[in-house]
Amino acid sequence: MTLVVAAAVIEEDGRFLLTRRQKGAHLEGYWEFPGGKCEAGESLHDCLTRELHEELAVDSAVGDEIFSTTHQYRDRLVALHFFRCRLRGMPIPQIGQEMQWVERRDLSGLRFPPADAELIEQLTRTGER
């Protein structure tokens, strides 16, 4: 079974919003773009809107999909869809997760899930938006 995940690429003032996967979660301790698993019958946009509200107590405007990939982990297959998003309000972590704004040039120094590698490379290329 494939897990379908929607994630938000939120950039403000040259910095990206990231959250850290919590203890006990798959890939715990890794940094990621906020988002989560889609529920049965839920659209990618609806999933991302719901996840951002649940995890960060913030409304959002979901934009265009900028990258998608499928990655086989040892125990699961994940289909990841990344969307540009704008926040309507200030994000406040709701489930005890760490959150930080990270400059583009610093993205490659953080530990991201293997499925994110190509997106991180794309975002950190000079002049790439």
N, C-alpha and C positions, 0 to 999 in steps of 0.2 A: 504494500500500500504506500502511496506517495503522500507525504505531508505537504500541503500547499501553504506557503508562508508569504505574507505581504510585509514589506519593510519600508520605512520612511527615510529618505535622504533629505534631511532638513539642514539647510545652509543659511546662516545669518552672519553678516560681516566677516565673511571668509572663514568661518568656523562651522564645523558639523556637530550636530547633537548626537551623542552616543550614550548607550546604557551598557551596564555590565551584567552578564548572566549570573544569576544567583547560585549560591551553594546548593547542591542537590539537583540542579538543572543539567540537562544535556549540554555539554561544553561549558561547564561552570567556570567563571572567571574570565571568559573571553568577552571582549568588547563587541558591540553590535549596533546596527542601526535599529531604532525602536520599531516594534511591530510584533507580529505573532501569527499563529496558525489560524487558517480560515476554518470556520464551522461549515457543516454540510449545507449546501445551497446558498452560502454567503458569497457575494461578489468580492473581488480583491479590494475595491474601494471601500465597501462597507466594512470589511474585515479591518482594514487599516484605520479607518475612522474610529471603530469600536476599540481596537487595541490601544490607540493613542489616548483615548478617553480613559480607559481602564487603568493603564499603566502610568500615565503622566497627568491625568485630570485636565486635559486640554483639548479644545476643539481644533480642527485642522481643515485645510483645503488641500485635498489630494490632487496632485497634478498628473503629468504624463509619466508613464512607465519609462524608466531610463535604462534598465538592465534587467535581464532575467537569466537564470541558470538552473540547472538540475545537478545535484551533487549526491553521490552515494557515500554515506557514512557506513561504518561497520554494521550498525544496527538499524539504519533507516535511510530511505530515499527522500530527499527534500527538493521541492520545486520552489525556488525563491524568486519573488517579483519585487523589484525596488522601484519606488515612485518618488518623484520630487514632491515635497510637501511644504506648506507654509502653516505655521502655527497661529492660532487666534487666542492669544493669552500666553501666560508664563507656565512652562512645564514644571510640575512638581511630582517627583517620584512617589508612587502610591503603594508599592509592594516591597519597599526596603532596598531597591536596587540603587547602585551608584549611577550617577549621571554626570556627564561633563561635555563642555563645548571644546572641540579639538580643531586646531588649525590644519588646513589641507596638508602642509608639509610634514606634519607630525603623525598623520594617519598610519604611515607605513611602519612606525616604531611601536605600534600597539599590536596586541595579539587578537586577531579576528578569527572567526571560524573559517576553515579552509574554503568553504563555498563562497566566501566574500572576496577571495584573493584577486580575482580579475577586476571586480568593481573597484577595489582599493587602488589597484594599479592604474586603472582608467582615471580615477579622481585625482591621483597624485601626479599624473603627467603634467608637465609645465603647460600652463595655459588652457588645460582641458576643463570644461565646465559640464 
